[in-house]
Amino acid sequence: MTAAQLPPVAPEVTATLVEDLSPRLRKRLDAAVTKLAARPTHRDGDTVTVAVDDDTELRLHAPGGVVATVDAITCGCLLAPACLHRAAAACAAPAADPPSEPVPDAAPEPGSAADPTLEPTRATPQQAAPAPAAQPATTPPDSTPLTTTPHATDSTPATSAPAPPPAPAPPPAPAPTSAPEEASPAQREAAAGLWSAGAAVLEAGVDGAGAVAQAALLRAAHTARLRQLPRAASAALSVVTLLRAARAGDPSYRTADLVTALAELLGTAHRVGTATGAELAAVRGRARRPYSPDGSLRLYGLFTEPVVTESGHGGARTWVATSDGRLCTVGDVAPGGVGRALGVADRTVRLGDTALTHRELGRAGLAIAGATVSPDGRLGAGRGVKAVTARGAAWTEPPLAALWETPPAEQAARALRSVSRYAEPDGGGSDLLFLDVGLLGAVRESGGACLLARCDGGPLVRLTVADDDPGLAHRDNLMLLATAPGMRLRIIGRLVPAQHPRLTLLACSHPTEEGTVDLGFDRLRRADLPDPGAPVHAAPPQPGGPGAESPLHLLERRVEQTVPAGRAALGLLGDVTAETRRLRHGGLPTAAGLLTTLCASAAQRERDLFGRLLPADTDGFATHWLAAARYSAAVAESLCAAAWAPGPGVLTESPTGAATASRLAGTGSRR
């Protein structure tokens, strides 16, 4: 049995089942989860049955695809319902997370993890309504001001005095300004629970964060979602998912992903108590990001790329551009892997009444009425959307040609904001770059070969494979292009954050004909290449760029080492003077200070009068670790942006990273 064979379980269900266990059974929970994972399963409609042994069966009832109640997990053993099997099954199953962006006007697909009981986030203003402005006590508004004249006598003729000019009305009293909205006490309490659960995971590491620690994190996530903190709740669920992948030995697990998720969780929980106004709205997040109406759109196809996820999903995504240069996508992704991705490319796009396939749309156009677009540019396919086929545009024709006119450094800065590890939600933007390059040949790296190209108006760029799956054409096309040095191409690639310019190659202009090549689906042949001319010998890239000799990896390594092994392993490092000296000589004094305080906090354990160890300061250590993680990410992004700069870069500290580190490190312990 694998986790994918079990239906998703709501976080509160798992937390309740674990909390109801006795202390003796909790100690056996991790072993029970491992044992249960080896048992066979059987699915019958909405019910999944697990054979605990020859005589006992465990059933998970998931109407709508999600186990939403504690009673939906039943066991046939003698100790049920207070048995260990129910909690073990909930811990072995994936954690259900409501989708962030459902398709409008469409019912959820079968097997979806949607939670229909979850309400969208609503703002709860804490301030009172402003008092009405005071009305000026002046003349009535129906006519000019009245004037008085002296009464005439019998002997003196009455003369009318000239009326004075009307007096200007006094300005209205300014409305009282209200204080920026702050988090409610309930939200602060929920954020504190998330912080404590995340700090406990960081203290124990992957090896020590078993089912009990994960259940505490799930309970905190459920509480945060009820308190209208969906961003922090989603971060907590991501941490739980990655912890389970790490403990199960999933080959797709990467420690860097867990570092990012844990820093996002701790950082968001930390900011809830200090953010106000618009920043607080971003920290809270939104449970659902609905599609918004966008009227009528004229779309021009760019290219189509295969989508293959590590969770076994596959499909295609077609990129299009509007008349004003905005990028949008039309996707079709579902369980199926590479085989489904290859098949979906030739299926009709689910958008209005158009008969275009994904690959055809990548070279044609659409006229849409009643369009709906999500914050990240995905086009909705609701019932009110009408679409008809229209003429497309070549990459050298307007409006698409304008995408290649932006300087590479500006494109890289925009893409870097999109792929930032700690980007604000709904930040928009795209991670694609549109470049004109001249190919120089293949360059061998530690992870394999890549294609080196000279970007017009920019630096040398390394072009890598988007997906190494042999069923896709990425690898073969890249190796074939590497045999034609000197060839000029117009390309589209996805930014890879690194200390040197790097892209995954997605599409390019055809080498010898009109048109474009979707490098994931279309296979180039040697006959498609131009006749070989004079060979171009490209010297391998030489070190000396902005981040070529950066010692930032010394801090990044210690940040990552904490996650799998916990605080105790970092506390055994001893003296780090040599590493801090290298950081200071490399122009990173803040990094040196963060490394020193992080290791000192890890090793700090105080004793009482009898020599017994006192409880560790988990909050203080988590604060120092968070400061180091956020700082190293900010500096790495700064180095990436500097690598794309047209001139020689100088390695300096990131002002944003230093400010973030100083703010976090200055807070010390949260308690």
VENJO-V143453 format. One record per residue. PHI is phi in whole degrees, -180 to 180 (* if undefined). PSI is psi as a letter, one per 20 degrees, with the letter a starting at -180 (none if undefined). OMEGA is omega in radians with two decimals (* if undefined). Layout:
phi:PHI psi:PSI omega:OMEGA
phi:PHI psi:PSI omega:OMEGA
This chain:
phi:* psi:p omega:3.04
phi:-118 psi:r omega:3.14
phi:-61 psi:h omega:-3.13
phi:-67 psi:h omega:3.14
phi:-82 psi:i omega:3.12
phi:-101 psi:q omega:3.10
phi:-71 psi:q omega:3.09
phi:-62 psi:q omega:-3.12
phi:-115 psi:p omega:3.12
phi:-60 psi:q omega:-3.09
phi:-56 psi:h omega:-3.10
phi:-69 psi:h omega:3.11
phi:-68 psi:g omega:3.12
phi:-61 psi:g omega:-3.12
phi:-63 psi:g omega:-3.13
phi:-65 psi:g omega:-3.12
phi:-64 psi:h omega:3.13
phi:-71 psi:g omega:-3.14
phi:-65 psi:h omega:-3.13
phi:-79 psi:i omega:3.13
phi:-75 psi:q omega:3.05
phi:-75 psi:q omega:3.11
phi:-55 psi:h omega:-3.14
phi:-67 psi:g omega:-3.14
phi:-74 psi:h omega:3.11
phi:-63 psi:h omega:3.11
phi:-66 psi:h omega:-3.11
phi:-97 psi:j omega:-3.01
phi:-67 psi:g omega:-3.11
phi:-63 psi:g omega:3.10
phi:-66 psi:h omega:3.11
phi:-67 psi:h omega:3.10
phi:-64 psi:g omega:3.12
phi:-63 psi:g omega:3.14
phi:-67 psi:g omega:-3.12
phi:-67 psi:h omega:-3.14
phi:-65 psi:i omega:-3.14
phi:-91 psi:i omega:-3.09
phi:-90 psi:q omega:-3.13
phi:-74 psi:q omega:-3.14
phi:-128 psi:r omega:3.11
phi:-146 psi:p omega:-3.13
phi:-108 psi:p omega:3.08
phi:-136 psi:n omega:-3.09
phi:68 psi:c omega:-3.14
phi:-89 psi:j omega:-3.06
phi:-114 psi:p omega:3.06
phi:-112 psi:p omega:-3.11
phi:-110 psi:p omega:3.11
phi:-115 psi:p omega:3.12
phi:-84 psi:n omega:-3.14
phi:-65 psi:g omega:3.01
phi:-153 psi:a omega:-3.06
phi:-66 psi:h omega:-3.05
phi:-115 psi:i omega:-3.02
phi:-123 psi:p omega:3.10
phi:-124 psi:q omega:3.11
phi:-118 psi:p omega:-3.07
phi:-120 psi:p omega:3.05
phi:-119 psi:o omega:-3.14
phi:-98 psi:p omega:-3.04
phi:-127 psi:m omega:3.05
phi:-66 psi:p omega:-3.05
phi:81 psi:j omega:3.08
phi:93 psi:i omega:-3.08
phi:-133 psi:p omega:3.00
phi:-80 psi:o omega:-2.96
phi:-102 psi:i omega:-3.11
phi:-132 psi:q omega:3.12
phi:-66 psi:h omega:-3.11
phi:-70 psi:i omega:-3.14
phi:-76 psi:i omega:3.08
phi:-110 psi:o omega:-3.10
phi:-123 psi:q omega:-3.13
phi:-133 psi:q omega:-3.12
phi:-97 psi:j omega:-3.12
phi:-79 psi:r omega:-3.06
phi:-72 psi:h omega:-3.10
phi:-88 psi:i omega:-3.12
phi:-64 psi:q omega:0.12
phi:-89 psi:j omega:-3.11
phi:-91 psi:k omega:-3.08
phi:-89 psi:r omega:3.13
phi:-80 psi:h omega:-3.02
phi:-64 psi:h omega:-3.10
phi:-64 psi:g omega:3.12
phi:-66 psi:h omega:3.13
phi:-65 psi:h omega:3.12
phi:-65 psi:g omega:3.12
phi:-65 psi:h omega:3.13
phi:-73 psi:h omega:3.14
phi:-80 psi:h omega:-3.10
phi:-83 psi:q omega:3.08
phi:-65 psi:q omega:3.08
phi:-83 psi:p omega:-3.11
phi:-76 psi:p omega:3.11
phi:-135 psi:p omega:3.13
phi:-59 psi:q omega:-3.14
phi:-65 psi:q omega:-3.09
phi:-81 psi:h omega:-3.06
phi:-141 psi:n omega:3.11
phi:-71 psi:q omega:3.10
phi:-72 psi:p omega:-3.09
phi:-70 psi:q omega:3.07
phi:57 psi:k omega:3.14
phi:-138 psi:q omega:3.11
phi:-74 psi:q omega:3.11
phi:-63 psi:q omega:-3.12
phi:-70 psi:q omega:3.09
phi:-59 psi:p omega:-3.14
phi:85 psi:j omega:-3.14
phi:-69 psi:q omega:3.12
phi:-94 psi:k omega:-3.10
phi:-68 psi:q omega:3.10
phi:-112 psi:n omega:-3.05
phi:-68 psi:i omega:-3.12
phi:-85 psi:i omega:-3.08
phi:-82 psi:p omega:3.12
phi:-93 psi:q omega:3.08
phi:-63 psi:q omega:-3.14
phi:-66 psi:p omega:3.10
phi:-121 psi:p omega:3.09
phi:-72 psi:p omega:3.13
phi:-121 psi:n omega:-3.10
phi:-60 psi:p omega:-3.11
phi:-94 psi:i omega:-3.07
phi:-87 psi:q omega:3.09
phi:-77 psi:r omega:3.12
phi:-67 psi:q omega:-3.12
phi:-65 psi:q omega:3.13
phi:-69 psi:q omega:3.14
phi:-65 psi:q omega:-3.13
phi:-68 psi:q omega:-3.14
phi:-69 psi:p omega:3.12
phi:-81 psi:p omega:3.12
phi:-67 psi:p omega:3.11
phi:-85 psi:n omega:-3.08
phi:-126 psi:a omega:-3.08
phi:-71 psi:q omega:3.12
phi:-63 psi:q omega:-3.00
phi:-88 psi:j omega:-3.02
phi:-87 psi:h omega:-3.07
phi:-154 psi:a omega:3.08
phi:-70 psi:q omega:-3.11
phi:-62 psi:q omega:3.10
phi:-75 psi:q omega:3.08
phi:-124 psi:q omega:3.12
phi:-108 psi:q omega:3.10
phi:-123 psi:q omega:3.11
phi:-63 psi:q omega:3.12
phi:-69 psi:p omega:3.13
phi:-78 psi:q omega:3.05
phi:-102 psi:r omega:-3.12
phi:-67 psi:h omega:-3.07
phi:-89 psi:i omega:-3.08
phi:-115 psi:p omega:3.12
phi:-64 psi:q omega:3.14
phi:-74 psi:p omega:3.08
phi:-119 psi:p omega:-3.14
phi:-92 psi:p omega:3.09
phi:-74 psi:q omega:3.11
phi:-64 psi:p omega:-3.12
phi:-70 psi:p omega:3.11
phi:-69 psi:q omega:3.12
phi:-64 psi:q omega:-3.12
phi:-63 psi:p omega:3.14
phi:-73 psi:p omega:3.13
phi:-66 psi:q omega:3.14
phi:-69 psi:p omega:3.11
phi:-65 psi:q omega:-3.14
phi:-64 psi:q omega:3.13
phi:-65 psi:q omega:3.14
phi:-66 psi:p omega:-3.14
phi:-65 psi:q omega:3.12
phi:-68 psi:q omega:3.13
phi:-64 psi:p omega:-3.14
phi:-81 psi:p omega:3.14
phi:-95 psi:q omega:3.14
phi:-70 psi:q omega:3.11
phi:-58 psi:q omega:-3.12
phi:-65 psi:p omega:3.12
phi:-120 psi:r omega:3.12
phi:-66 psi:q omega:3.12
phi:-75 psi:r omega:3.09
phi:-58 psi:h omega:3.11
phi:-66 psi:h omega:3.10
phi:-69 psi:h omega:3.09
phi:-63 psi:h omega:3.12
phi:-65 psi:g omega:3.11
phi:-65 psi:g omega:3.10
phi:-65 psi:h omega:3.09
phi:-64 psi:h omega:3.08
phi:-65 psi:g omega:3.08
phi:-64 psi:g omega:3.13
phi:-61 psi:g omega:-3.12
phi:-62 psi:g omega:3.13
phi:-66 psi:g omega:3.10
phi:-66 psi:h omega:3.10
phi:-65 psi:h omega:3.11
phi:-67 psi:h omega:3.07
phi:-64 psi:g omega:3.13
phi:-65 psi:h omega:3.12
phi:-64 psi:g omega:-3.06
phi:-86 psi:h omega:-3.05
phi:79 psi:r omega:-3.12
phi:-62 psi:g omega:-3.09
phi:-64 psi:h omega:-3.10
phi:-97 psi:i omega:-3.11
phi:-90 psi:m omega:-3.12
phi:-84 psi:b omega:-3.05
phi:-64 psi:h omega:-3.12
phi:-68 psi:g omega:3.11
phi:-64 psi:h omega:3.10
phi:-66 psi:h omega:3.11
phi:-65 psi:h omega:3.08
phi:-63 psi:h omega:3.10
phi:-69 psi:h omega:3.09
phi:-66 psi:h omega:3.09
phi:-63 psi:g omega:3.11
phi:-65 psi:h omega:3.11
phi:-65 psi:g omega:3.12
phi:-64 psi:g omega:3.11
phi:-63 psi:g omega:3.13
phi:-64 psi:h omega:3.12
phi:-68 psi:h omega:3.08
phi:-66 psi:h omega:3.13
phi:-91 psi:j omega:3.08
phi:63 psi:l omega:3.02
phi:-125 psi:m omega:-3.04
phi:-68 psi:h omega:-3.14
phi:-66 psi:g omega:3.12
phi:-67 psi:h omega:3.12
phi:-64 psi:g omega:3.11
phi:-65 psi:h omega:3.09
phi:-63 psi:h omega:3.12
phi:-65 psi:g omega:3.11
phi:-65 psi:h omega:3.08
phi:-63 psi:h omega:3.11
phi:-63 psi:g omega:3.13
phi:-63 psi:g omega:-3.14
phi:-61 psi:g omega:-3.13
phi:-72 psi:h omega:3.07
phi:-61 psi:g omega:3.13
phi:-66 psi:h omega:3.10
phi:-65 psi:h omega:-3.14
phi:-67 psi:g omega:-3.10
phi:-72 psi:h omega:3.12
phi:-87 psi:i omega:-3.13
phi:72 psi:k omega:3.13
phi:-63 psi:p omega:-3.11
phi:-66 psi:h omega:3.14
phi:-84 psi:i omega:-3.11
phi:-72 psi:p omega:3.06
phi:-130 psi:p omega:-3.13
phi:-60 psi:h omega:-3.13
phi:-61 psi:h omega:3.11
phi:-66 psi:g omega:3.12
phi:-69 psi:h omega:3.07
phi:-60 psi:g omega:3.14
phi:-64 psi:g omega:-3.12
phi:-65 psi:g omega:-3.13
phi:-69 psi:h omega:3.09
phi:-68 psi:h omega:3.07
phi:-64 psi:g omega:3.12
phi:-62 psi:g omega:-3.11
phi:-66 psi:g omega:-3.13
phi:-66 psi:g omega:3.12
phi:-66 psi:g omega:3.11
phi:-62 psi:h omega:3.13
phi:-66 psi:h omega:-3.04
phi:-77 psi:i omega:-3.13
phi:-59 psi:h omega:-3.09
phi:-78 psi:i omega:-3.07
phi:-116 psi:i omega:-3.05
phi:-78 psi:q omega:3.07
phi:-140 psi:q omega:3.02
phi:61 psi:c omega:-3.09
phi:-65 psi:h omega:3.12
phi:-65 psi:h omega:3.11
phi:-65 psi:h omega:3.10
phi:-63 psi:h omega:3.10
phi:-69 psi:h omega:3.14
phi:-69 psi:h omega:3.09
phi:-62 psi:g omega:-3.07
phi:79 psi:a omega:3.12
phi:-132 psi:p omega:-3.13
phi:-66 psi:h omega:3.10
phi:-135 psi:p omega:3.09
phi:-109 psi:n omega:-3.01
phi:-73 psi:q omega:3.02
phi:-72 psi:q omega:-3.14
phi:-111 psi:q omega:3.13
phi:-62 psi:q omega:-3.14
phi:-133 psi:j omega:3.05
phi:68 psi:b omega:-3.13
phi:-97 psi:p omega:-3.11
phi:-128 psi:q omega:2.98
phi:-110 psi:o omega:-3.01
phi:-111 psi:q omega:3.11
phi:-126 psi:p omega:-3.09
phi:-70 psi:q omega:3.10
phi:-110 psi:g omega:-3.14
phi:-170 psi:r omega:3.10
phi:-127 psi:p omega:3.14
phi:-124 psi:q omega:3.04
phi:-75 psi:q omega:3.10
phi:-122 psi:o omega:3.10
phi:-131 psi:o omega:-3.09
phi:-100 psi:r omega:3.14
phi:-72 psi:i omega:3.12
phi:-85 psi:j omega:3.10
phi:96 psi:j omega:3.11
phi:-89 psi:q omega:3.12
phi:-150 psi:q omega:3.13
phi:170 psi:b omega:-3.10
phi:-138 psi:q omega:3.08
phi:-132 psi:p omega:3.13
phi:-106 psi:p omega:3.14
phi:-98 psi:p omega:3.10
phi:-132 psi:r omega:3.12
phi:-127 psi:q omega:3.08
phi:-83 psi:r omega:-3.12
phi:-64 psi:h omega:3.14
phi:-97 psi:j omega:3.02
phi:93 psi:j omega:3.08
phi:-73 psi:q omega:-3.13
phi:-98 psi:p omega:3.09
phi:-133 psi:r omega:-3.13
phi:-132 psi:q omega:3.00
phi:-125 psi:o omega:-3.04
phi:-124 psi:r omega:3.07
phi:-148 psi:n omega:-3.08
phi:-128 psi:p omega:3.14
phi:-156 psi:r omega:3.10
phi:-56 psi:p omega:3.14
phi:161 psi:i omega:3.08
phi:72 psi:b omega:-3.06
phi:-64 psi:h omega:-3.13
phi:-59 psi:g omega:3.12
phi:-70 psi:h omega:3.12
phi:-59 psi:g omega:3.14
phi:-67 psi:h omega:-3.14
phi:-77 psi:h omega:-3.09
phi:-67 psi:h omega:-3.11
phi:-57 psi:h omega:-3.13
phi:-104 psi:j omega:3.06
phi:-96 psi:q omega:-3.12
phi:-68 psi:p omega:3.11
phi:-68 psi:p omega:3.12
phi:-86 psi:m omega:-3.11
phi:-155 psi:o omega:3.13
phi:64 psi:b omega:-3.09
phi:-103 psi:j omega:-3.11
phi:-70 psi:q omega:3.11
phi:-107 psi:j omega:-3.12
phi:-75 psi:q omega:2.97
phi:-84 psi:r omega:3.13
phi:-61 psi:g omega:-3.12
phi:-68 psi:h omega:3.10
phi:-71 psi:h omega:3.12
phi:-63 psi:h omega:3.11
phi:-64 psi:i omega:3.12
phi:-125 psi:j omega:-3.11
phi:-118 psi:b omega:-3.13
phi:-141 psi:r omega:3.12
phi:-141 psi:q omega:2.95
phi:-116 psi:o omega:-3.02
phi:-118 psi:p omega:3.00
phi:-117 psi:p omega:-3.11
phi:71 psi:k omega:-3.08
phi:-68 psi:q omega:3.01
phi:-127 psi:p omega:-3.03
phi:-134 psi:p omega:3.08
phi:-83 psi:r omega:-3.14
phi:-59 psi:h omega:3.14
phi:-95 psi:j omega:3.01
phi:95 psi:j omega:3.13
phi:-78 psi:p omega:-3.13
phi:-84 psi:p omega:3.12
phi:-80 psi:q omega:-3.12
phi:-122 psi:l omega:-3.12
phi:-72 psi:r omega:-3.09
phi:-67 psi:h omega:-3.11
phi:-84 psi:i omega:-3.11
phi:-86 psi:p omega:3.08
phi:-116 psi:p omega:-3.10
phi:-141 psi:p omega:3.07
phi:-132 psi:q omega:-3.13
phi:-70 psi:q omega:3.12
phi:-139 psi:r omega:3.14
phi:-71 psi:p omega:3.07
phi:-89 psi:a omega:3.13
phi:-142 psi:q omega:3.05
phi:-72 psi:r omega:3.14
phi:-65 psi:i omega:-3.14
phi:-95 psi:j omega:-3.12
phi:-110 psi:q omega:3.04
phi:-71 psi:q omega:0.10
phi:-91 psi:i omega:-3.06
phi:-70 psi:h omega:-3.09
phi:-60 psi:h omega:-3.12
phi:-66 psi:h omega:3.13
phi:-65 psi:h omega:-3.13
phi:-90 psi:i omega:-3.10
phi:-87 psi:i omega:3.10
phi:-72 psi:p omega:3.14
phi:-58 psi:q omega:-3.12
phi:-57 psi:h omega:-3.12
phi:-64 psi:h omega:3.11
phi:-68 psi:h omega:3.09
phi:-63 psi:g omega:-3.14
phi:-65 psi:h omega:3.12
phi:-64 psi:g omega:3.11
phi:-67 psi:g omega:3.12
phi:-66 psi:h omega:-3.14
phi:-66 psi:h omega:3.07
phi:-65 psi:h omega:-3.13
phi:-75 psi:h omega:-3.06
phi:-98 psi:j omega:-3.14
phi:-57 psi:p omega:-3.10
phi:-63 psi:h omega:-3.11
phi:-126 psi:l omega:3.13
phi:-68 psi:q omega:3.09
phi:-70 psi:q omega:3.11
phi:-65 psi:q omega:-3.14
phi:61 psi:k omega:3.13
phi:-72 psi:i omega:3.13
phi:71 psi:a omega:3.14
phi:85 psi:r omega:-3.10
phi:-132 psi:q omega:3.12
phi:-97 psi:j omega:-3.12
phi:-91 psi:q omega:3.03
phi:-123 psi:q omega:-3.11
phi:-119 psi:o omega:-2.97
phi:-131 psi:q omega:2.91
phi:-105 psi:p omega:-3.02
phi:-132 psi:q omega:2.94
phi:-116 psi:p omega:-3.07
phi:-74 psi:q omega:-3.14
phi:-114 psi:i omega:3.13
phi:127 psi:r omega:-3.09
phi:-83 psi:q omega:3.07
phi:-130 psi:p omega:-3.10
phi:-89 psi:p omega:3.11
phi:-123 psi:r omega:-3.13
phi:-64 psi:h omega:-3.13
phi:-92 psi:j omega:-3.10
phi:133 psi:a omega:-3.11
phi:-97 psi:q omega:3.04
phi:-136 psi:r omega:-3.10
phi:-101 psi:p omega:-3.14
phi:-95 psi:p omega:-3.12
phi:-140 psi:q omega:3.06
phi:-101 psi:p omega:-3.11
phi:-85 psi:p omega:3.09
phi:-63 psi:p omega:-3.13
phi:73 psi:j omega:-3.10
phi:-151 psi:a omega:-3.05
phi:-88 psi:a omega:2.96
phi:-69 psi:p omega:-3.08
phi:-123 psi:p omega:3.04
phi:-97 psi:p omega:-3.13
phi:-103 psi:p omega:-3.06
phi:-119 psi:r omega:-3.11
phi:-80 psi:p omega:3.13
phi:-74 psi:h omega:-3.14
phi:-151 psi:p omega:-3.08
phi:-86 psi:j omega:-3.11
phi:-61 psi:p omega:-3.09
phi:-65 psi:i omega:3.10
phi:-73 psi:i omega:3.11
phi:-101 psi:r omega:-3.00
phi:-95 psi:j omega:-3.04
phi:-58 psi:g omega:-3.04
phi:-63 psi:g omega:-3.11
phi:-63 psi:g omega:-3.13
phi:-67 psi:g omega:-3.13
phi:-66 psi:g omega:3.13
phi:-67 psi:h omega:3.10
phi:-70 psi:g omega:3.10
phi:-65 psi:h omega:3.13
phi:-67 psi:i omega:3.13
phi:-86 psi:j omega:-3.11
phi:-124 psi:m omega:3.10
phi:-65 psi:q omega:-3.10
phi:94 psi:i omega:-3.13
phi:-74 psi:q omega:3.12
phi:-104 psi:p omega:-3.10
phi:-139 psi:q omega:2.92
phi:-103 psi:p omega:-2.97
phi:-126 psi:r omega:2.96
phi:-127 psi:p omega:-3.13
phi:-140 psi:r omega:3.12
phi:-107 psi:p omega:-3.09
phi:-63 psi:p omega:2.99
phi:-111 psi:o omega:-3.14
phi:-60 psi:p omega:-3.14
phi:-158 psi:r omega:-3.13
phi:-86 psi:j omega:3.00
phi:-144 psi:q omega:-3.14
phi:-60 psi:p omega:-3.04
phi:-151 psi:p omega:3.12
phi:-136 psi:q omega:2.86
phi:-95 psi:p omega:-3.03
phi:-81 psi:p omega:-3.06
phi:-112 psi:g omega:-3.10
phi:-154 psi:q omega:3.13
phi:-153 psi:r omega:3.01
phi:-71 psi:q omega:-3.14
phi:-66 psi:p omega:-3.06
phi:-62 psi:h omega:-3.03
phi:-127 psi:i omega:-3.07
phi:-124 psi:r omega:3.02
phi:-74 psi:q omega:3.10
phi:114 psi:a omega:-3.06
phi:-129 psi:r omega:-3.12
phi:-127 psi:p omega:2.98
phi:-84 psi:o omega:-2.93
phi:-69 psi:i omega:3.06
phi:-86 psi:h omega:-3.09
phi:-112 psi:g omega:-3.08
phi:-82 psi:p omega:3.12
phi:-108 psi:o omega:3.07
phi:-75 psi:q omega:3.04
phi:-117 psi:r omega:-3.14
phi:-63 psi:h omega:3.11
phi:-68 psi:i omega:3.11
phi:-79 psi:i omega:-3.12
phi:-84 psi:q omega:3.10
phi:-69 psi:r omega:3.10
phi:-60 psi:p omega:-3.11
phi:-64 psi:p omega:3.09
phi:-108 psi:b omega:3.12
phi:-67 psi:p omega:-3.12
phi:-65 psi:q omega:3.10
phi:-110 psi:o omega:-3.13
phi:-98 psi:o omega:-3.12
phi:-99 psi:p omega:3.04
phi:-71 psi:q omega:3.12
phi:-62 psi:q omega:3.14
phi:-57 psi:p omega:-3.14
phi:-97 psi:q omega:3.08
phi:-64 psi:r omega:3.14
phi:132 psi:i omega:3.07
phi:-70 psi:a omega:-3.09
phi:-56 psi:h omega:-3.08
phi:-116 psi:j omega:-3.04
phi:-64 psi:h omega:-3.08
phi:-114 psi:k omega:-3.09
phi:-69 psi:p omega:3.07
phi:-87 psi:j omega:-3.10
phi:-60 psi:h omega:-3.11
phi:-62 psi:h omega:3.11
phi:-65 psi:h omega:3.08
phi:-76 psi:g omega:-3.14
phi:-60 psi:h omega:-3.13
phi:-64 psi:g omega:3.14
phi:-70 psi:h omega:3.09
phi:-64 psi:g omega:-3.13
phi:-72 psi:h omega:-3.13
phi:-64 psi:h omega:-3.12
phi:-67 psi:h omega:-3.00
phi:-67 psi:g omega:-3.12
phi:-74 psi:h omega:-3.01
phi:-104 psi:i omega:3.13
phi:89 psi:r omega:-3.08
phi:-63 psi:h omega:-3.04
phi:-61 psi:h omega:-3.12
phi:-65 psi:h omega:3.12
phi:-69 psi:h omega:3.13
phi:-71 psi:i omega:-3.14
phi:-90 psi:j omega:-3.07
phi:-67 psi:h omega:-3.11
phi:83 psi:c omega:-3.04
phi:-76 psi:p omega:3.10
phi:-117 psi:k omega:-3.10
phi:-62 psi:h omega:-3.12
phi:-63 psi:g omega:-3.14
phi:-69 psi:g omega:3.12
phi:-66 psi:h omega:3.09
phi:-65 psi:g omega:3.10
phi:-64 psi:h omega:3.12
phi:-65 psi:g omega:3.13
phi:-68 psi:g omega:3.11
phi:-67 psi:h omega:3.10
phi:-86 psi:j omega:3.09
phi:84 psi:k omega:-3.13
phi:-124 psi:m omega:-3.13
phi:-67 psi:h omega:3.10
phi:-63 psi:g omega:3.09
phi:-61 psi:h omega:3.11
phi:-63 psi:g omega:3.11
phi:-65 psi:h omega:3.12
phi:-66 psi:h omega:3.12
phi:-65 psi:g omega:3.14
phi:-64 psi:g omega:-3.12
phi:-69 psi:h omega:3.13
phi:-65 psi:g omega:-3.13
phi:-69 psi:h omega:3.10
phi:-66 psi:g omega:3.11
phi:-66 psi:h omega:3.13
phi:-67 psi:h omega:-3.09
phi:-88 psi:i omega:-3.05
phi:-78 psi:o omega:3.04
phi:-139 psi:o omega:-3.12
phi:-94 psi:q omega:-3.12
phi:-123 psi:q omega:3.10
phi:-86 psi:a omega:-3.08
phi:-65 psi:h omega:3.14
phi:-97 psi:j omega:3.10
phi:84 psi:j omega:3.14
phi:-85 psi:q omega:-3.14
phi:-68 psi:p omega:3.05
phi:-84 psi:r omega:3.10
phi:-57 psi:q omega:-3.11
phi:-71 psi:q omega:3.09
phi:-84 psi:n omega:-3.09
phi:-67 psi:h omega:-3.14
phi:-67 psi:g omega:3.13
phi:-64 psi:g omega:3.12
phi:-65 psi:g omega:3.12
phi:-63 psi:h omega:3.11
phi:-65 psi:g omega:3.12
phi:-66 psi:h omega:3.12
phi:-65 psi:g omega:3.13
phi:-63 psi:g omega:3.11
phi:-61 psi:g omega:3.14
phi:-67 psi:h omega:-3.12
phi:-67 psi:g omega:-3.12
phi:-69 psi:h omega:3.12
phi:-65 psi:g omega:-3.11
phi:-63 psi:h omega:3.09
phi:-66 psi:g omega:-3.13
phi:-66 psi:g omega:3.13
phi:-68 psi:g omega:3.11
phi:-61 psi:g omega:3.09
phi:-68 psi:h omega:3.09
phi:-65 psi:h omega:3.09
phi:-66 psi:h omega:3.11
phi:-64 psi:g omega:3.12
phi:-64 psi:h omega:3.14
phi:-67 psi:h omega:3.13
phi:-66 psi:h omega:3.13
phi:-87 psi:i omega:-3.13
phi:-64 psi:q omega:-3.08
phi:-67 psi:h omega:-3.12
phi:-100 psi:r omega:3.09
phi:-66 psi:p omega:-3.11
phi:-89 psi:q omega:3.08
phi:-119 psi:p omega:-3.11
phi:-73 psi:o omega:3.06
phi:-134 psi:r omega:3.12
phi:-73 psi:q omega:3.08
phi:-76 psi:p omega:3.09
phi:-60 psi:h omega:3.12
phi:-64 psi:g omega:-3.13
phi:-64 psi:g omega:-3.14
phi:-65 psi:h omega:3.13
phi:-66 psi:g omega:3.12
phi:-63 psi:g omega:-3.13
phi:-64 psi:g omega:-3.13
phi:-66 psi:h omega:-3.13
phi:-66 psi:g omega:-3.12
phi:-72 psi:g omega:-3.11
phi:-67 psi:h omega:-3.13
phi:-73 psi:i omega:-3.12
phi:-77 psi:h omega:-3.09
phi:64 psi:b omega:3.13
phi:-72 psi:q omega:-3.13
phi:-78 psi:i omega:-3.07
phi:-109 psi:none omega:*
